Amino acid sequence: MYVIICGMRPPKHRTPINLKSLPRAKREVFRQQAFAAFKAGKKAYAVAKALNLNESCVGAWYVKFREEGASVVKERRRGPAPETKASLTAEEIRLLLKAVTGTTPDRLMFDFALWSSRAVVAFVEKKFKKHICRRTARRHLQRLGFTYRCPVRRVREQNAAAVDTWLNQTYPRIKAEAERNSAKILWADEATVQVGGMKPRGYAKRGHPPILRTTGKRSVRCNTISAVGNRGDLMFMTFKGGMNVDIFKKFILQVIKEVEGPATMIVGNLKVHHANCLTDWLKERKEEDLFVLEYLPSYSPELNPDEYLNRDVKAGLSERSLPTDSLAVTDAVVKHLTGRKRNPEKVRNLFKKAEVRYTAKNELVER
């Protein structure tokens, strides 16, 4: 008798029809057949088998048939209707846009770090006394032009006023002094490349992620310190153990030797960079070698172009075979940095990042 419903015998080993792949008219034909079987008193699972549909889908139809009758046979547009409480007015959408673009949920006393569908649902419920589902929240955000992406990290302790002072006063002063002295401006930073810290990616069949054999030893690493200039200059050095004053001095002497002229090096605020025993030594370097050390604002790594060189190293190594010991890691890092040093254009590209674009034209005097 179920053959009459669908016009054919159901297969013994059936694969349910994917209704989403069918046009709307064909989907409605299936609904009409299921509704006719519902009125005839047929069970949902038997109708699903006869129509070769998913049982949960037909079961959901049966629930709607009981609640709303024949009105649900014709497929309706997805999403909330304009007259329902789930819809947002133009003014409410404007306030939602202002909140999402102007602040983060935690500053509005919500227990969310970033705007997500859950955060929007909570915001709408508290602000507008309306309840929307997460799908509706995502639809609103998509219509407003938002996409779900990984965040750009900023340190909470960063002082915005100090960054503003650096960009508008401190760095212009450093730039002007470098121009007067025909000095190169370099940015330096330290980094640790650890095998377990890299996140490589590779292709595999859907549902079967690739397997990466790596080491569980945290000691398999390489420590580096490097300096870059926006004309393609690159100096680097590897070292063992933690950074200390002696290693920092050694690197400064290496920079002075390679630059062969006046140089201004800008570094972060690592304690070693501010060591008291460096004060007199740096004065001697300034008098004898025309070398000046300057400091970035605290907690502002995004203002340092050399930070992006460190990311470039880790990204480059993540595509290679993973080293098995510290010596192999060091060799891989040296090889990568040597390649960058031989290709100044790659180094200059580091200064095209939006956060460090302020450094793009800092050397107007060619030596």
C-alpha positions in Angstrom: 0.0 0.0 0.0 3.0 2.3 0.5 4.0 1.8 -3.1 0.9 3.8 -4.1 2.3 6.8 -2.0 5.6 7.0 -3.8 4.9 5.2 -7.0 7.8 2.7 -6.6 9.1 0.0 -4.4 11.4 1.2 -1.7 15.0 -0.2 -2.0 16.2 -2.8 0.4 19.3 -0.9 1.3 18.1 2.6 0.9 20.0 5.9 1.1 17.5 8.7 2.1 16.9 11.4 -0.4 18.7 14.7 0.4 15.8 17.1 0.2 18.1 20.1 0.3 19.4 19.1 -3.1 15.9 19.2 -4.6 14.1 22.3 -6.0 11.3 23.7 -3.9 8.5 22.3 -6.1 9.7 18.7 -5.6 10.1 19.1 -1.9 6.5 20.2 -1.7 5.4 17.1 -3.6 7.0 15.0 -0.9 5.2 17.0 1.8 1.8 16.5 0.0 2.4 12.8 -0.1 3.4 12.7 3.5 0.3 14.7 4.5 -2.0 12.4 2.6 -0.4 9.4 4.5 -0.8 11.3 7.8 -4.5 11.8 7.1 -4.8 8.2 6.3 -3.4 7.3 9.7 0.0 5.9 8.5 3.0 5.9 10.8 5.8 8.4 10.2 8.5 5.7 10.0 6.6 3.7 7.5 6.0 6.8 5.3 9.7 7.7 5.5 10.6 4.2 4.3 8.1 4.3 1.5 9.2 7.8 0.3 12.9 7.0 0.9 13.2 10.0 3.2 14.9 10.5 6.6 12.7 9.4 9.5 13.5 12.5 11.6 12.4 14.7 8.7 9.1 13.0 8.3 8.6 12.9 12.0 9.1 16.7 12.1 6.5 17.1 9.4 4.1 15.0 11.4 4.5 17.3 14.4 3.7 20.3 12.2 0.7 18.5 10.6 -0.8 17.9 14.0 -0.2 21.6 15.1 -1.0 23.5 12.0 -2.7 21.1 9.6 -2.6 21.5 5.8 -1.1 25.0 6.0 2.4 23.6 6.3 2.2 21.5 3.2 3.3 24.5 1.2 6.9 25.3 2.1 7.4 28.7 3.7 10.4 31.0 3.7 13.0 30.3 6.4 13.6 32.7 9.2 11.3 34.7 11.5 8.3 36.4 10.0 8.3 40.2 10.2 5.4 40.3 12.7 7.1 37.9 15.2 9.0 39.0 18.3 12.2 37.5 16.8 12.5 40.3 14.3 14.5 43.4 15.0 13.5 46.9 14.0 15.8 49.2 12.0 16.6 51.1 15.2 17.4 47.9 17.1 19.7 46.7 14.2 21.4 50.1 14.4 22.1 49.7 18.1 23.3 46.1 17.5 25.7 47.3 14.8 27.0 50.1 17.2 27.6 47.6 19.9 29.4 45.0 17.8 31.6 47.6 16.1 32.2 49.8 19.1 33.1 47.5 22.0 33.4 43.9 23.2 30.7 41.9 25.1 32.8 41.7 28.3 32.8 45.5 28.5 29.0 45.4 28.4 28.9 43.0 31.3 28.3 39.9 29.3 30.3 36.7 29.9 31.8 36.6 26.4 35.2 37.7 25.2 34.2 38.3 21.5 31.0 38.7 19.6 29.5 35.4 18.7 26.0 34.2 18.0 25.5 33.4 21.7 26.7 36.8 22.6 24.3 38.5 20.2 21.4 36.4 21.5 22.2 37.5 25.1 22.6 41.1 24.0 19.2 41.2 22.2 17.5 39.5 25.1 18.8 42.0 27.7 18.7 45.1 25.5 15.5 44.7 23.5 13.6 42.0 25.6 13.4 39.8 22.6 14.4 36.2 22.1 16.1 35.1 18.9 17.9 31.9 18.1 21.5 31.6 17.2 20.7 31.0 13.5 18.8 34.3 13.4 21.7 36.0 15.2 24.2 34.7 12.6 21.9 35.9 9.8 21.7 39.4 11.3 25.5 39.6 11.5 25.9 38.3 8.0 23.5 40.9 6.6 25.5 43.6 8.5 28.7 42.4 6.7 30.4 40.5 9.6 32.3 37.3 9.3 33.4 34.8 11.9 37.2 35.1 12.1 40.2 34.5 14.5 41.0 37.7 16.4 44.0 39.9 16.2 45.5 39.7 19.7 46.3 42.8 21.7 47.7 42.9 25.3 45.1 44.1 27.8 47.8 46.0 29.8 48.8 48.1 26.8 48.6 51.9 27.4 46.8 53.6 24.5 48.1 57.0 25.4 51.7 55.7 25.4 51.2 54.2 21.9 49.7 57.5 20.7 52.7 59.3 22.1 55.1 56.9 20.4 53.4 57.3 17.0 53.0 61.0 17.1 55.9 62.3 19.1 58.6 59.8 20.1 59.1 58.0 16.7 59.0 61.2 14.7 61.8 62.5 17.0 63.8 59.3 16.5 63.3 59.5 12.7 64.4 63.2 12.6 67.6 62.5 14.6 68.4 59.5 12.4 68.0 61.7 9.3 70.3 64.3 10.7 73.0 61.7 11.5 72.4 59.6 8.3 71.7 56.7 10.7 70.0 53.4 9.8 66.9 52.6 11.9 66.6 49.0 12.9 64.0 47.1 14.9 65.1 44.1 17.0 63.4 41.3 18.9 64.0 37.9 20.5 62.2 34.7 19.7 62.1 31.0 20.5 61.3 28.5 17.8 60.0 25.3 19.4 59.0 22.2 17.4 55.9 21.6 19.5 54.8 25.2 19.2 54.4 25.2 15.4 51.0 24.4 13.9 51.5 23.0 10.4 48.6 22.1 8.1 48.2 19.4 5.5 45.5 18.0 3.2 43.6 14.9 4.1 40.2 13.3 3.3 37.2 14.9 4.9 36.7 13.6 8.4 40.2 12.1 8.6 42.8 14.7 9.8 46.4 14.1 8.9 48.7 12.6 11.6 51.9 14.5 12.4 54.7 12.7 14.3 56.4 15.2 16.5 58.5 15.3 19.7 57.2 15.8 23.2 60.5 17.3 24.4 60.2 21.0 25.2 64.0 21.3 25.0 64.0 20.9 21.2 64.1 24.6 20.4 66.2 27.4 19.1 66.6 30.9 20.6 67.2 33.8 18.2 67.7 37.6 18.2 67.3 39.6 15.0 67.1 43.1 13.7 65.5 44.4 10.5 65.5 47.6 8.5 62.9 48.8 6.0 65.4 48.8 3.2 65.9 45.1 3.5 68.6 44.9 6.2 68.6 41.8 8.3 71.0 40.7 11.1 70.5 37.7 13.3 72.1 35.5 15.9 71.2 32.3 17.6 72.1 31.6 21.2 71.6 28.9 23.9 69.8 29.4 27.2 67.9 32.6 28.2 68.7 36.1 27.0 71.2 37.9 29.2 73.3 41.1 29.1 76.3 39.5 27.6 74.3 38.0 24.7 72.6 41.3 24.1 76.0 43.1 24.0 77.3 40.6 21.6 74.4 41.1 19.2 74.8 44.9 19.4 78.4 44.7 18.5 77.5 42.4 15.6 74.9 45.0 14.4 77.5 47.8 14.7 80.0 45.8 12.6 77.5 44.9 9.9 76.0 48.4 9.6 79.4 50.1 9.4 78.0 53.5 10.3 75.5 55.3 12.6 72.6 53.1 13.7 69.5 53.4 15.9 68.1 50.2 17.1 64.5 50.0 18.6 63.7 47.2 21.0 61.0 46.1 23.3 61.0 46.4 27.1 62.6 43.2 28.1 64.4 43.6 31.5 67.7 42.8 29.9 67.3 45.8 27.6 67.0 48.1 30.6 69.8 46.5 32.7 71.7 49.1 34.8 75.1 47.7 33.7 74.2 48.6 30.1 73.9 52.3 30.8 77.6 53.3 30.7 78.3 50.7 28.0 75.6 52.2 25.7 77.0 55.7 26.3 80.4 54.5 25.0 78.7 52.9 22.0 76.9 56.2 21.3 80.2 58.2 21.5 82.5 55.7 19.7 80.2 53.9 17.2 77.2 56.4 16.9 74.9 53.6 18.1 71.7 54.5 19.9 69.2 52.2 21.6 65.5 53.2 21.8 62.5 51.5 23.3 59.0 50.8 22.1 55.9 51.3 24.4 55.3 48.5 26.8 53.1 45.6 25.7 53.1 46.7 22.1 54.7 43.9 20.0 52.5 44.7 17.0 54.5 48.0 16.5 57.7 46.1 16.0 58.3 44.9 12.4 60.8 42.2 13.6 57.8 40.5 15.3 56.5 39.7 11.9 59.9 38.2 10.9 59.6 35.8 13.9 56.1 34.8 12.6 57.6 34.3 9.1 60.3 32.0 10.5 57.7 29.8 12.3 55.4 29.7 9.4 58.2 28.8 7.0 59.4 25.9 9.3 55.9 24.6 9.8 55.9 23.6 6.1 59.1 21.7 6.3 59.9 18.3 7.9 60.0 18.7 11.6 63.5 18.7 13.2 64.2 16.0 15.7 66.7 17.8 18.0 67.9 21.3 18.9 70.8 21.3 16.5 68.4 20.5 13.6 66.0 23.2 14.7 68.9 25.7 14.8 70.1 24.7 11.3 66.6 25.1 9.9 66.2 28.5 11.5 69.6 29.7 10.2 68.8 28.4 6.8 65.5 30.3 6.7 66.9 33.6 8.0 69.9 33.3 5.6 67.5 33.0 2.7 65.6 36.1 3.9 68.8 38.0 4.3 69.7 37.2 0.7 66.3 38.4 -0.5 65.8 42.0 0.8 62.4 42.3 -0.9 61.1 39.7 1.5 62.3 41.8 4.5 60.8 45.0 3.0 57.5 43.2 2.8 57.4 43.0 6.6 56.9 46.7 6.7 53.7 46.6 4.7 51.7 45.4 7.6 49.1 47.9 8.7 50.4 48.0 12.3 53.9 49.0 11.2 53.2 51.1 8.2 54.3 54.1 10.2 57.9 52.9 9.7 57.7 52.7 5.9 59.5 56.0 5.1 61.8 56.5 8.0 65.1 56.6 6.1 65.3 59.5 3.7 69.1 59.9 3.6 70.9 57.3 1.6 74.6 56.6 2.6 
